[in-house]
Amino acid sequence: MVKEHSQFGVALMGIIDLAVTAGAWIVSFHLRFHWGLLPVYHNPPQHLAYLDSTLVLTLLLALLVFSWLGMYRPRRMQTFGAELWDILRACALVWLVEVALSHFLYRPPAPRISIGLQLVYLGVWPLLLVVWRGTLRGLLHWSRSRGYNQRSAAIIGTGRLGQRLLHALRGERWTGYRVLYLVEDHRIGEQFLGVPVRGPIEDIDRLVDQYPVDCVFVALPQTRAPQIAEVLGKLATEPVDVNVVPDLLSYQFLNHRVLQIGELPLVNLTDSPQRGVRGLLKRALDLVGAAAVLLLASPLLLAVALAVKLTSPGPLFYRQRRASLGGREFDLIKFRSMVHHADRHNGHEWSTDPADPRITPVGRVIRRLSLDELPQLINVLRGDMSLVGPRPELPQFIRRFSRQVPRYALRHHVKAGLTGWAQVNGYRGRTSLRKRIQYDLDYIHRWSLGFDLRILLLTAVRGFYDGGRKTPRRPEPAQMEMEREAFAVPVGEAEGEQG
């Protein structure tokens, strides 16, 4: 329901935006010519009349562009990050058009606007708008969290979707939504999660008339699609805002992202959290971290390399094909911990037995301390892997597990890692495949740079010394049987996966 005072609020916000726009020109003018912070090489203009035509042009453009980009739409449920992006792109567009029009419309003897002044304005104007809009948002959040500027709401559905929405609205109090009641076909007249339940759903139009609310959230599962259509048809005649919560919980994929093609909204269900700027930041962390560890650990790496070469004939490194982001294969590098051509001796078995005769004495030590994994830092520098992520798997295992284990392939929507959330929780090597996948997917859902740093710290404290990690719960017999079959490694892959 559109509040009566909202139009006044929109008008007031537009007036203040224009005032900030004009004020930014004034501040930029004095900053460029009269405050002595920037060098002036010619006689500076003394009066603000110098800005008359440019200021009017900017105000008109700002009014048009801000409205066109939706700067005055309700943003009650939108984060400030999204609003910040809108502010920056609106300012950039207005500035570009203003500079172009100022150039083509310039007619002597009128003074030409200094390009230096325009560049200063490009920095000052967005800054002032962000400060003003951020202050307004902070005041609104503060007032809503204390019970002011509230909007009443009803949630249709008491299943998983309805419950999660109710908890979300309660947790994000800054949105200002107060749920007055739930609507369902059962539990009518009872209290559910502290909220009264009314119904049945087929009487939603009568309920909204009898118990008015500003907004109705339709949170019914996909299995009740006919009921959703009926509800939306009845709500179309009611003066309330209607929001539909899509049942993405029925699809076991990754994070979702809302897209739009023309006027058609789309929901992407396999959105990797490590794309765009966040992906660049993660790559920067990988490069800096891997280079730093290689530099600091170079004496240790040299000692291990000498020990491997002097105690066992054969190559220094063991290379094995693994798969990472998108299933792309690469050569994983490890210090060789077994005798050369170990795959010729009992090569069908996975090398997880500490007493395996193929493991060299030095190999047994570096495996226990996980030092054989350190050369994978080279894989990180090359971009094959990341410092943190699901452990890389053998390509044939990926094909097999993808058929046998639900959601297994979702691990490959992020880059494989040197260490991971499953590993620091004790699930390394031949442990429960189901639990490892569970931890890997949990990592993808929760990913952030801070989470990566936490896992790296836990790896150093908990996961570096193989003998000190906790023993995970034994897998179920049926799961063990499936994994026993899966771990039947063909000849040539005996070195196996230690981490």
Secondary structure as GFF3:
##gff-version 3
##sequence-region A 1 499
A	DSSP	alpha_helix	6	33	.	.	.	ID=ss1
A	DSSP	three_ten_helix	48	51	.	.	.	ID=ss2
A	DSSP	alpha_helix	52	68	.	.	.	ID=ss3
A	DSSP	alpha_helix	80	104	.	.	.	ID=ss4
A	DSSP	alpha_helix	115	145	.	.	.	ID=ss5
A	DSSP	beta_strand	151	156	.	.	.	ID=ss6
A	DSSP	alpha_helix	160	171	.	.	.	ID=ss7
A	DSSP	three_ten_helix	173	175	.	.	.	ID=ss8
A	DSSP	beta_strand	177	183	.	.	.	ID=ss9
A	DSSP	beta_strand	191	192	.	.	.	ID=ss10
A	DSSP	beta_strand	195	198	.	.	.	ID=ss11
A	DSSP	three_ten_helix	201	203	.	.	.	ID=ss12
A	DSSP	alpha_helix	204	210	.	.	.	ID=ss13
A	DSSP	beta_strand	215	218	.	.	.	ID=ss14
A	DSSP	three_ten_helix	222	224	.	.	.	ID=ss15
A	DSSP	alpha_helix	225	235	.	.	.	ID=ss16
A	DSSP	beta_strand	241	244	.	.	.	ID=ss17
A	DSSP	three_ten_helix	248	250	.	.	.	ID=ss18
A	DSSP	beta_strand	255	261	.	.	.	ID=ss19
A	DSSP	beta_strand	264	271	.	.	.	ID=ss20
A	DSSP	alpha_helix	276	296	.	.	.	ID=ss21
A	DSSP	alpha_helix	298	311	.	.	.	ID=ss22
A	DSSP	beta_strand	317	323	.	.	.	ID=ss23
A	DSSP	three_ten_helix	325	327	.	.	.	ID=ss24
A	DSSP	beta_strand	329	335	.	.	.	ID=ss25
A	DSSP	three_ten_helix	342	344	.	.	.	ID=ss26
A	DSSP	alpha_helix	361	368	.	.	.	ID=ss27
A	DSSP	three_ten_helix	371	373	.	.	.	ID=ss28
A	DSSP	alpha_helix	376	382	.	.	.	ID=ss29
A	DSSP	beta_strand	386	388	.	.	.	ID=ss30
A	DSSP	alpha_helix	395	404	.	.	.	ID=ss31
A	DSSP	three_ten_helix	408	413	.	.	.	ID=ss32
A	DSSP	beta_strand	417	419	.	.	.	ID=ss33
A	DSSP	alpha_helix	421	424	.	.	.	ID=ss34
A	DSSP	alpha_helix	433	446	.	.	.	ID=ss35
A	DSSP	alpha_helix	449	458	.	.	.	ID=ss36
A	DSSP	pi_helix	459	463	.	.	.	ID=ss37
A	DSSP	three_ten_helix	466	468	.	.	.	ID=ss38
A	DSSP	alpha_helix	477	486	.	.	.	ID=ss39
###
